[in-house]
Amino acid sequence: MYYYKVAPAVPYIDLLTYRYNCKLNAGTLVKIEVGRRIVEGIVFETSSNDQLSKIKDIISVNEHITFPEQYLKFIRKLSQYYSYPLGTVIHKIVPTRYIDRFFGNVKEKKHTYTAITLNDEQQVAYEEISKQLSQFGVFLIYGVTGSGKTEVYCKLINDIIHAGGQVLYIVPEIALTSQLYERLSNRLIDEVAVYHSKIADKKREQILSNFNNGNLKVLLGARSSLFVPGKNIKMIIIDEEHDSSFKQEDIPHYHTRDMAILYAKILNIPIVLGSATPSLESYQNAISGKYHLLRLNQKFYPKSTTDIVLLDMKKEELIEEFFSKKLYDEIHQRLKNNEQTLLLINKKGYASNIICNHCGSIFRCPNCDVSLTYYKKNNHGRCHYCDEKITFFICSNCNQKDFKIIGTGSEKIYELLNDLFPDEVIRLDQDTLTSATRIDNILKEFESKKKKILVGTQIIAKGLNYPDITLIGVINIDNMFTIPDFRIEEKSIQILTQFLGRGGRFEKPCKMLIQTYNPENYIFEILKMGDLDTFYKVMLQKRKALNYPPFCRLIRVLFEGPKLNELMLVTQEIARILKSNIRLSDTMLGPSIAPISKIKNRYRVQVIIKIKSVSTIPFYKEKIDSLFNTIKKGNMTFTLDVDPYNFM
């Protein structure tokens, strides 16, 4: 009888010992019993301890899939860095539940592709990376929008395929995979598969099997694709590396880019990061020499231009109080020219607030400290945090049923535009991304010009590449500047620059119209000048003076409980003791009530710790664990978020 330490796909459990009558390799997928549940588990190592009583047997072994040794090392290090047990990591992000069945190999298809021709800048970037294909290195391709980063990626991928290797190509949004898949299919010498959460389970299982056994060479996907185990991965590409969507908001709070770099280091392979607006962390690593910096300053179509016009909404003639007449006229002209328009609105739903006409109270979620977003199509208010839906609007303050809606969301813009320009408008936001087929259909309608106006949230600011986009409009960016986040200036310039880059990518000139009540905002001046390097240097000086990333690491400790007073008392006591144990190089902020003080009927208090060295993360986790378990009252919990992006 053989004994093994198995990591089960069960939250908050680490390694458990099981036995089996045959020898198994580390990385074997098995079925085991935990409590009374039958779950998947991964064999991590053999166990010499066969003296334990009541050791359970491994129920069955999956012989068709293997998690390589380097993959196990990667998962273990991710678990350690973010301070979550292996069981939590496997349950949440390792795709064990999709590989119960075996679907065989990818069917061979006839494949044609277009040869890739690079300009001088692209060729230099390609050659610098291709020199180091057999070893670890982080390459940041910092290229203006439309500079042809994808062409460089494709030439590198073809080299990897020629050598028999595999490539992971990861993007931040599911919507980006559809058009990118078509571009890659025309440029790569082998098939590429798309993998993300909207793909049907059976298709996902087949892709997993074929990438694992090496028959599939290129996997294009969103965050989850990083955790598909490959047989011979030789390069990882993280496109739009700056995007905050790469940060997983659910447990475990990993950052895809950072973990991809860790994985590449373990595999001893190059990783390519690409962006027109790099994150400050990556920019600092590049200028300090930690990453290889490669610049693409020339657009693929160098004569293409996009003019930026600020529309001061205090002075504009308006349609429906939120839409400039000048923007309407510009759209009308584009339709006459058989050209296309993108419109960015930074809010989902129809309206951002529902207000009582009698007393002025805002309708709020009964479970969370947030206002309800109104959706006209289904006539309900929805909470974007707990998904509570309210269909009967009775004011909790005065019991009246008469209400009005204020604010503007993508659904409202879509309705207005559809009235103004019938049968010309289509919408793309999280509410319309219901399936892979739905995403494809929306983009194909726009690509074929059946619809010439695309309205959407931040999703449409990234990756879209259509030759007839000659007008891009920003409906409401001002609300973004009010968010309490030290990264808000960085995020704002990134979104606007990325959206600016959706136009002027080909031969036709483009115009960007920005509706704002604050045209003096210096972010707009930065956008007009296009001098991101100066902006980055100013931001780095600010961050250094305030000791914020990239000059420190952050740990956000979020405490939750049903009673605010009790929760605050417990958190204050933990913080008091923790402060006396803080390392000399570290500092602590808080405790303070989170900006959103209640979600799902649980109050929220947070502590932020600024640390100099990641080696101190386990120390703080163990200390907080010990204190919390001693001091907590009732149904209180806490979560640890290393390198947080969300402070709400």
Salt bridges, closest charged atoms under 4 A:
GLU45 OE2 - LYS5 NZ 3.81
GLU45 OE1 - ARG76 NH2 3.03
ASP57 OD1 - ARG19 NE 2.61
ASP100 OD2 - LYS31 NZ 4.00
GLU128 OE2 - LYS131 NZ 3.22
GLU151 OE2 - ARG187 NE 2.94
GLU173 OE2 - LYS462 NZ 2.83
GLU191 OE2 - HIS111 ND1 2.98
ASP201 OD1 - ARG204 NH2 3.74
GLU205 OE1 - ARG101 NH2 3.13
GLU240 OE1 - HIS242 ND1 3.97
GLU241 OE1 - ARG257 NH1 3.10
ASP243 OD2 - LYS462 NZ 2.83
ASP258 OD1 - ARG257 NE 2.98
GLU281 OE2 - ARG487 NH2 3.25
ASP312 OD1 - LYS314 NZ 3.03
GLU316 OE2 - LYS326 NZ 3.42
ASP329 OD1 - LYS325 NZ 3.03
GLU330 OE1 - ARG334 NH1 2.82
GLU330 OE2 - LYS511 NZ 2.95
GLU339 OE1 - ARG334 NE 3.99
ASP369 OD1 - ARG364 NH2 3.10
ASP387 OD2 - LYS389 NZ 3.15
GLU415 OE2 - LYS376 NZ 2.91
GLU424 OE1 - LYS452 NZ 3.68
ASP429 OD2 - ARG427 NE 2.81
ASP431 OD1 - ARG382 NH1 3.06
ASP468 OD2 - LYS449 NZ 2.99
ASP468 OD1 - LYS508 NZ 2.54
ASP485 OD2 - LYS491 NZ 2.74
GLU489 OE2 - LYS542 NZ 3.20
GLU490 OE1 - ARG543 NH2 2.76
ASP533 OD2 - ARG295 NH2 2.95
GLU560 OE2 - ARG604 NE 3.94
GLU573 OE2 - ARG576 NH2 2.74
ASP625 OD2 - LYS621 NZ 2.63
ASP641 OD1 - LYS247 NZ 2.97
ASP641 OD2 - HIS253 ND1 3.97
ASP643 OD2 - ARG553 NH1 3.62
